[in-house]
Amino acid sequence: MDADLAESRAAVLAARDSGDEQAERDIESEWRGRLRYLVAADPALTAGLSELVQELRAALSAVEHAQGGHIEMHARASGHAQVFQAGHDQNIKRS
């Protein structure tokens, strides 16, 4: 499983670098399925997985907090161009 995790991590990083959100979602979906199967096979794993998720959330929160201190953006648009900037998630829907 360690090798599978390492391979998936590399694939996720490559997908992010290339902007392939679908590949990233597919890998996430695959691991959700694996974890569901493991918990179904051994319900005692639920407590350990819950602890792991809490640890990962805390670590992610610390990283996000450390990165969120200062954001500086510069943009220039001309003609009919548009500029969209965000310091975090951004959803743009056009009709």
Stockholm file with secondary structure:
# STOCKHOLM 1.0

chainA/1-95         MDADLAESRAAVLAARDSGDEQAERDIESEWRGRLRYLVAADPALTAGLSELVQELRAALSAVEHAQGGHIEMHARASGHAQVFQAGHDQNIKRS
#=GR chainA/1-95 SS CHHHHHHHHHHHHHHHHHTCHHHHHHHHHHHHHHHHHHHHHCTTHHHHHHHHHHHHHHHHHHHHHHHTSCCCCCCCCCTTCCCCCCSSCCCCCCC
#=GC SS_cons        CHHHHHHHHHHHHHHHHHTCHHHHHHHHHHHHHHHHHHHHHCTTHHHHHHHHHHHHHHHHHHHHHHHTSCCCCCCCCCTTCCCCCCSSCCCCCCC
//
